[in-house]
Amino acid sequence: MFIRSLLHTAPNAALRPCSGGHGCPDILEMESGDFAVIGTDITASARPHLPHGSACGTEERIIRLPRAILAATKAQLLSAI
């Protein structure tokens, strides 16, 4: 299912704010070529504030991912696509 954690392969993997298996945001590369995101589910509070033209289906979730995590995985994301 998952090939790798992009954050663990990042040069600055020390940014991973993980303690005891909790609070561990990450971006995971999947065997299918897609990506999965581990973050905080903010669907309930964010859905009413989505920009015009955006929608979140009943099977979808809006996930908050810390900016530092996305920035730390930029090179890995670019090399994966």
Secondary structure, DSSP 4 states (H G I P E B T S, - for coil): -EEEETTTTSTTGGG---BTTBS--EEEEETTS-EEEE-EE-HHHHGGGPPTT----TT---EE--HHHHHHTHHHHHHH-
